[in-house]
Amino acid sequence: MKWYNVLLTLVFVLMFVACGNNEDNNQESNQEEAIDEVADDITGSLFSYEKDWEEIKEDGVLKVLTTYSGTSYFLYKGRPMGFEYELLEKFAKAKELKIDLQIVGSIDSLFYYLNRGDVDLVAHGITETRKRKEFVSFTEPLYTSRQVLVQKMPDKWFDLHWKEIEDALLHDAIELMGDTVSVRVHSSYHQRLKNLADEIGGEIFIDTLSGELTTEEIIEMVADGRVKQTVADLNIATLMASYYPILNIDVPVSTTQNMAWVVRKTSPKLLKEINKWLTAYKKKSEYYVIYNKYYKNKKDYRRRVKSDFYSLKHNQISKYDDLIKEEAKKIDWDWRLLASQVYQESKFNPSAVSWAGAVGLMQMMPATAKELGVHWRSNPQQSMDGGVRYLSRIIGYYDDVSDPIQKIKFTLASYNCGHGHVTDARALARKYNLNPDVWDENVEKMILALRYPKNFNDPVVKHGYLRGTEPYTYVQQIFERYEHYKKFIKE
């Protein structure tokens, strides 16, 4: 770590010098290259952490780093979505792994955390370059793209003659000579602009932006007039231009490039497993359905971006957030946890009706609603009030459970399948020397066991057969979604 501290200090010194001297452009360019080289050394070669496929399989967990973006990972109407997210789910299911999804604030830090050993995989569409391949291993390409210039057409362009619009725009990358382009520092766009300047034999002034900005956010800055122009991958630029018609994306600045995920160079077997799966999966139509959903379907993209319940725009999960917050206070739950249960029950549809006749946000059965005095189950206020009063009653059954999270899991399972079946599962747990006060890896196993005659006919079981996969999955999915909500939504 001493070498890391020395290198990090050098980076800050070079950055300070570069920021303080704007008189000599050649000197500034050399300093920028020095910063790049030192930063690459830190992110790439400083660490030699070793962890490969066998250890990941033994742990049962794949640690993955990604970013918030309108294509990689986001929430929409309470549901986690994204191209990378859906592919990860498919890969994890195929390999029987759990995904520990972590979010990086700055895209510049992706390789640093990977090579330090914080994660095993970076699942983000990263441009494959020769320089990057010195530090990380790229998977098989997920798709190909090319970089384009994103520029803004004149204000009120729709009222102008086409010649006026043409005269206001750049039409060839060579016209960037002597012009300014805003991109993230250390991005593939930054490197491409430097290479382009060499190719055209002139200078392109690069306005370097924070690594915490996503490509989509920088494109928005162009549309709003906060920066003049930027560079982006064509698939992302195309989606953004469908939402901001004032953008022009017709000028290419690169040839076709591979976009892929990355792993450490010390994880060749993990790379082999991912490549084997990707190669087979890309032959399925399902892959292209997912790709088209996030990179081709402009109508769905515009609908998402316009929605109040798109997490990259608003800090909201559903139109019932305020109601859920008030009800959550009554049982002292994090409102995002209760919101996750409401999504599980009804997907925030107050008119939802289940096959069994349950109705409303909290999917109340007729008998339960009558007992609780709920007269109009499809009314959001009545449904939430009744559902939370029912949860409060169930919580009281588990006063003997000291751990608050375990207590909540027992409560959720009982809400789904009934207190009696959970009591049976706890009795079986005692019989088989499992902990009856712990849901995870203990009582949940016995919930699943109640599917089999040996167990539901056991003398300690009083309520008979249970299709245990339902409460097991119910609890698991609510908490998985809750983790997503905590990442996106402020408490």
C-alpha positions in Angstrom: 0.0 0.0 0.0 3.0 2.4 0.4 3.5 2.3 -3.4 -0.1 3.1 -3.9 0.1 6.1 -1.6 3.1 7.4 -3.4 1.4 7.0 -6.8 -1.8 8.6 -5.6 0.1 11.6 -4.3 1.8 11.9 -7.6 -1.5 12.0 -9.4 -2.8 14.8 -7.2 0.5 16.8 -7.7 0.3 16.4 -11.4 -3.4 17.4 -11.5 -2.6 20.5 -9.4 0.2 21.5 -11.7 -2.0 20.9 -14.8 -4.9 22.9 -13.4 -2.6 25.8 -12.4 -0.8 26.4 -15.7 -2.8 27.1 -18.8 -0.2 29.2 -20.6 1.6 26.4 -22.5 -0.7 24.1 -24.4 2.1 21.6 -25.1 3.2 21.5 -21.5 -0.5 21.0 -20.5 -0.9 18.1 -23.0 2.3 16.4 -21.6 1.0 16.7 -18.1 -2.3 15.3 -19.1 -0.6 12.2 -20.6 1.5 11.8 -17.4 -1.7 11.8 -15.3 -3.2 9.2 -17.6 -0.1 7.0 -17.3 0.0 7.2 -13.5 -3.8 6.6 -13.2 -3.5 3.6 -15.5 -0.7 2.3 -13.3 -2.9 2.6 -10.2 -6.0 1.1 -11.8 -4.2 -1.7 -13.6 -0.9 -3.1 -12.4 -0.6 -2.1 -8.8 -2.7 -5.1 -7.5 -2.4 -8.8 -8.3 -5.4 -10.1 -6.3 -6.2 -13.7 -7.2 -9.6 -15.2 -7.1 -11.0 -17.5 -9.8 -13.9 -19.6 -10.7 -13.5 -22.4 -8.2 -13.5 -20.1 -5.3 -16.5 -18.1 -6.6 -18.5 -21.3 -7.1 -17.6 -22.5 -3.6 -18.8 -19.2 -2.1 -21.9 -19.3 -4.3 -21.6 -15.5 -4.9 -20.4 -13.5 -7.9 -19.4 -10.0 -6.9 -20.3 -7.6 -9.7 -19.6 -3.9 -10.2 -21.9 -1.8 -12.5 -23.1 1.7 -12.9 -26.5 3.5 -12.7 -27.5 4.3 -16.3 -30.5 4.2 -18.5 -29.2 1.0 -20.1 -27.2 -0.8 -17.4 -29.2 -0.7 -14.2 -32.1 1.4 -12.9 -35.5 1.2 -11.3 -38.7 1.7 -13.3 -42.1 1.6 -11.6 -40.6 -0.3 -8.7 -38.8 -2.9 -10.8 -35.0 -3.3 -11.2 -34.1 -3.2 -14.9 -31.2 -2.8 -17.3 -29.3 -4.7 -20.0 -26.5 -5.6 -17.7 -28.8 -6.5 -14.9 -30.9 -8.9 -17.0 -27.9 -10.6 -18.4 -26.4 -11.0 -15.0 -29.7 -12.6 -13.8 -29.6 -15.1 -16.7 -25.9 -15.9 -16.1 -26.4 -16.4 -12.3 -29.4 -18.7 -12.8 -27.5 -20.8 -15.4 -24.5 -21.1 -13.0 -26.5 -21.4 -9.8 -24.9 -18.3 -8.3 -26.1 -15.3 -6.3 -25.2 -11.9 -7.6 -23.8 -9.3 -5.1 -24.4 -6.2 -7.2 -22.3 -3.2 -6.2 -22.5 0.3 -7.7 -19.6 2.6 -8.4 -20.0 6.3 -8.1 -17.3 7.2 -10.6 -16.8 5.2 -13.8 -13.1 6.0 -13.6 -12.9 3.7 -10.6 -14.2 0.5 -12.3 -10.8 -1.1 -13.0 -9.3 0.0 -9.6 -12.0 -1.9 -7.6 -11.8 -4.9 -9.9 -8.1 -5.4 -9.6 -8.0 -4.6 -5.9 -10.3 -7.6 -5.4 -13.5 -5.8 -4.3 -15.5 -7.5 -7.1 -15.0 -10.3 -9.6 -16.6 -8.8 -12.7 -17.3 -5.4 -14.1 -20.7 -5.6 -15.9 -20.8 -2.5 -18.0 -20.5 -1.9 -21.7 -16.8 -1.1 -21.8 -15.0 -0.3 -25.1 -12.2 -2.8 -25.8 -8.9 -1.0 -26.4 -5.4 -2.2 -26.7 -4.3 0.0 -23.7 -7.0 -1.4 -21.4 -6.2 -5.0 -22.4 -2.8 -4.5 -20.6 -4.7 -4.3 -17.3 -7.8 -6.4 -17.6 -9.3 -9.2 -19.6 -12.3 -8.6 -21.8 -15.1 -11.1 -22.3 -16.5 -12.0 -25.6 -18.2 -8.8 -27.1 -21.7 -8.2 -25.9 -22.3 -6.1 -29.0 -20.4 -3.7 -31.3 -20.8 0.0 -31.6 -19.0 3.1 -32.8 -18.5 6.5 -31.4 -20.3 9.5 -32.8 -20.2 13.2 -32.2 -23.2 14.5 -30.2 -24.0 18.1 -31.1 -26.9 20.4 -30.6 -28.9 21.8 -33.6 -29.8 25.5 -33.6 -32.6 26.6 -31.3 -36.0 26.5 -33.0 -34.4 24.3 -35.7 -37.8 23.0 -36.8 -38.6 26.5 -38.0 -35.4 27.0 -39.9 -34.5 26.2 -43.6 -32.5 23.0 -43.9 -29.5 25.1 -45.2 -29.4 27.1 -42.0 -29.4 23.9 -40.0 -26.7 22.4 -42.1 -24.5 25.5 -41.8 -24.7 25.4 -38.0 -23.5 21.8 -37.7 -20.2 19.9 -38.1 -20.3 17.3 -40.8 -17.0 15.6 -40.6 -14.7 14.7 -37.7 -11.9 16.8 -39.2 -13.9 19.9 -38.5 -13.3 19.3 -34.8 -9.8 20.7 -35.3 -9.5 23.7 -33.0 -12.9 23.0 -31.4 -13.8 21.9 -27.8 -15.4 18.6 -26.9 -16.6 17.6 -23.4 -16.0 14.0 -22.2 -15.1 12.1 -19.1 -11.5 12.0 -18.3 -9.9 8.5 -18.8 -12.8 7.3 -20.8 -12.5 5.6 -24.2 -14.0 8.8 -25.7 -11.2 10.9 -24.2 -8.6 8.5 -25.7 -10.4 8.5 -29.0 -10.3 12.3 -29.3 -6.6 12.3 -28.5 -6.0 9.7 -31.3 -8.3 11.6 -33.6 -6.2 14.8 -33.1 -3.1 12.9 -34.1 -4.9 11.5 -37.2 -6.1 14.9 -38.5 -2.8 16.7 -37.6 -4.4 19.3 -35.4 -5.5 20.1 -31.9 -8.8 19.2 -30.3 -9.4 20.9 -27.0 -10.8 18.3 -24.6 -13.0 19.6 -21.7 -12.6 16.8 -19.2 -15.6 16.1 -17.0 -16.1 14.1 -13.8 -16.1 10.3 -13.9 -19.3 10.5 -11.8 -21.2 11.7 -14.8 -22.8 9.0 -17.0 -22.8 9.2 -20.8 -26.5 9.9 -20.7 -26.1 12.8 -18.3 -23.4 14.4 -20.5 -25.6 14.1 -23.5 -28.4 15.9 -21.5 -25.9 18.6 -20.9 -25.4 19.0 -24.6 -29.2 19.1 -25.2 -29.5 21.8 -22.4 -26.7 23.9 -23.8 -24.5 23.4 -20.8 -21.7 22.0 -22.9 -21.2 22.4 -26.7 -20.7 18.8 -27.8 -19.6 15.4 -26.6 -18.8 11.9 -27.9 -20.9 8.8 -27.2 -21.5 5.2 -28.4 -24.0 5.2 -31.2 -26.5 2.9 -29.5 -26.7 5.2 -26.4 -26.7 8.4 -28.6 -29.5 7.0 -30.7 -31.8 6.5 -27.7 -31.0 9.9 -26.2 -31.6 11.6 -29.6 -35.1 10.0 -29.7 -35.9 11.8 -26.5 -34.0 15.0 -27.4 -34.8 15.7 -31.1 -32.6 18.8 -31.0 -29.5 16.5 -30.9 -27.6 15.5 -34.1 -25.6 12.3 -34.0 -24.6 11.9 -37.7 -20.9 12.4 -37.5 -18.8 9.2 -36.7 -15.5 9.7 -34.9 -14.4 6.0 -34.7 -14.7 2.7 -36.6 -16.8 -0.1 -35.1 -15.6 -1.2 -31.7 -16.3 -4.2 -29.4 -18.2 -3.6 -26.2 -17.7 -6.1 -23.4 -17.5 -6.9 -19.7 -14.1 -7.2 -17.9 -12.5 -9.5 -15.4 -9.1 -9.5 -13.7 -6.2 -11.0 -15.6 -5.8 -13.4 -12.6 -9.3 -14.9 -13.3 -8.8 -16.9 -16.6 -11.3 -19.6 -15.6 -14.0 -17.1 -14.7 -13.4 -15.5 -18.1 -13.7 -18.9 -19.8 -17.0 -19.6 -18.0 -18.5 -16.2 -18.9 -17.4 -16.6 -22.5 -18.8 -20.1 -22.8 -22.1 -18.9 -21.5 -22.2 -15.7 -23.6 -21.3 -17.5 -26.8 -24.2 -19.9 -26.3 -26.7 -17.3 -25.1 -26.1 -14.9 -28.0 -27.3 -17.6 -30.3 -30.7 -17.4 -28.7 -33.4 -15.0 -29.7 -33.9 -14.1 -26.0 -30.6 -12.3 -26.0 -31.7 -10.0 -28.8 -35.0 -9.4 -27.2 -33.2 -8.1 -24.2 -30.7 -6.0 -26.3 -33.6 -4.5 -28.3 -35.5 -3.6 -25.2 -32.7 -1.3 -24.0 -30.9 -0.2 -27.1 -33.5 -0.3 -29.9 -36.9 0.3 -28.5 -37.1 4.1 -28.6 -40.8 4.3 -27.6 -40.2 2.4 -24.3 -37.1 4.5 -23.6 -39.1 7.8 -24.0 -41.8 6.4 -21.8 -39.4 5.5 -19.1 -37.6 8.8 -19.1 -40.8 10.8 -19.0 -42.1 8.7 -16.0 -42.0 10.1 -12.5 -41.1 6.5 -11.4 -37.8 6.3 -13.3 -35.1 6.2 -10.7 -32.5 8.1 -12.7 -34.8 11.1 -12.8 -36.8 11.0 -9.6 -36.5 9.7 -6.0 -39.8 7.8 -6.3 -40.8 4.2 -6.4 -44.5 4.5 -7.0 -47.4 7.0 -6.9 -48.2 5.6 -3.4 -44.9 6.4 -1.8 -46.4 8.9 0.6 -49.1 6.5 1.7 -46.6 3.7 2.2 -44.3 6.0 4.2 -47.1 6.8 6.6 -48.2 3.2 7.0 -44.6 2.0 7.5 -44.3 4.2 10.6 -47.1 2.3 12.3 -44.9 -0.9 12.3 -41.5 0.8 12.4 -40.4 -0.6 9.1 -38.2 1.1 6.5 -40.9 2.3 4.0 -38.8 0.9 1.1 -39.2 -2.6 2.6 -42.9 -2.2 2.8 -42.9 -0.8 -0.8 -41.1 -3.9 -1.9 -43.9 -6.0 -0.3 -46.6 -4.0 -2.0 -44.8 -4.5 -5.4 -44.6 -8.2 -4.7 -48.3 -8.3 -3.9 -49.8 -6.1 -6.6 -47.1 -4.3 -8.6 -48.7 -1.1 -7.2 -52.0 -1.8 -9.0 -54.9 -1.1 -6.6 -57.2 -3.0 -8.9 -55.1 -6.2 -9.1 -57.1 -9.4 -8.5 -55.3 -12.7 -7.9 -56.5 -16.2 -9.0 -57.5 -16.8 -5.4 -59.7 -13.7 -5.2 -57.3 -11.4 -3.3 -57.7 -7.8 -4.3 -55.9 -4.5 -4.0 -52.4 -3.1 -3.2 -52.0 -5.6 -0.3 -54.0 -8.4 -1.9 -56.4 -8.9 0.9 -58.7 -12.0 0.8 -62.5 -11.4 1.5 -62.5 -13.0 4.9 -59.4 -11.1 6.1 -60.8 -7.8 4.8 -64.2 -8.4 6.6 -62.4 -9.3 9.8 -60.4 -6.0 9.6 -63.3 -3.8 8.6 -61.9 -3.2 5.1 -65.0 -2.5 3.0 -63.4 -1.5 -0.3 -60.3 -3.6 -1.0 -59.4 -1.8 -4.2 -59.2 1.5 -2.3 -55.5 2.2 -1.8 -55.9 3.8 1.7 -58.2 1.0 2.9 -56.0 -1.7 1.5 -52.8 -0.3 3.0 -54.4 0.4 6.4 -55.9 -3.1 6.6 -52.7 -4.8 5.3 -50.5 -3.0 7.8 -52.9 -3.7 10.7 -52.7 -7.4 9.6 -48.9 -7.2 9.6 -48.9 -5.6 13.0 -51.0 -8.5 14.3 -48.6 -11.1 12.8 -45.5 -9.3 14.2 -46.9 -9.9 17.7 -46.7 -13.7 17.1 -42.9 -13.4 16.9 -42.0 -11.6 20.1 -39.8 -14.5 20.9 -37.6 -13.7 17.9 -34.9 -11.2 19.0 -33.3 -10.4 15.7 -35.4 -7.7 14.0 -34.6 -8.8 10.4 -35.5 -12.4 11.1 -38.7 -11.2 12.8 -39.6 -9.3 9.6 -38.9 -12.4 7.5 -41.2 -14.6 9.7 -43.9 -11.9 9.4 -43.7 -11.7 5.6 -43.8 -15.5 5.3 -46.9 -15.6 7.6 -48.5 -12.9 5.5 -48.1 -15.1 2.5 -48.9 -18.5 3.7 -50.4 -18.1 7.2 -49.0 -18.1 10.7 -49.9 -21.8 11.2 -47.7 -23.1 8.5 -44.7 -21.0 9.7 -45.3 -22.4 13.2 -45.2 -25.9 11.7 -41.9 -25.1 10.0 -40.4 -23.8 13.2 -41.5 -27.1 14.9 -39.8 -29.1 12.3 -36.7 -26.9 12.7 -36.5 -27.8 16.4 -36.9 -31.5 15.6 -34.0 -31.4 13.1 -31.7 -29.4 15.3 -32.1 -26.2 13.3 -32.6 -22.8 14.8 -36.4 -22.1 15.1 -35.7 -18.4 15.6 -33.8 -17.9 12.3 -35.5 -17.9 9.0 -32.3 -17.9 6.8 -30.9 -21.4 6.1 -33.0 -22.7 9.0 -36.8 -22.3 9.1 -36.9 -21.5 5.4 -35.6 -25.0 4.7 -38.4 -26.5 6.7 -40.9 -24.3 4.8 -39.7 -26.0 1.7 -39.8 -29.4 3.4 -43.5 -29.1 4.0 -44.1 -30.0 0.4 -43.3 -33.7 1.1 -45.5 -36.3 2.9 -42.8 -37.3 5.3 -42.8 -33.8 6.7 -46.4 -32.6 6.4 -47.6 -35.9 8.0 -45.1 -35.5 10.9 -46.8 -35.4 14.3 -45.3 -32.0 15.1 -47.0 -30.5 12.0 -50.6 -29.3 12.7 -51.6 -27.6 9.5 -50.7 -30.1 6.8 -49.3 -29.7 3.3 -47.8 -26.4 2.1 -46.5 -25.5 -1.3 -43.4 -24.1 0.4 -41.8 -22.6 -2.6 -44.3 -19.7 -2.5 -43.5 -18.2 0.9 -39.8 -19.1 0.4 -39.7 -17.1 -2.9 -41.9 -14.4 -1.5 -39.5 -13.5 1.3 -36.5 -13.9 -0.8 -37.7 -11.6 -3.6 -39.0 -8.9 -1.3 -35.6 -8.6 0.4 -33.8 -8.8 -2.9 -35.9 -6.0 -4.3 -35.5 -4.1 -1.0 -31.7 -4.1 -1.6 -32.3 -2.6 -5.0 -34.6 0.1 -3.5 -32.0 1.0 -0.9 -29.4 1.5 -3.6 -31.6 3.9 -5.6 -34.0 5.6 -3.3 -33.0 7.9 -0.4 -34.5 6.8 2.9 
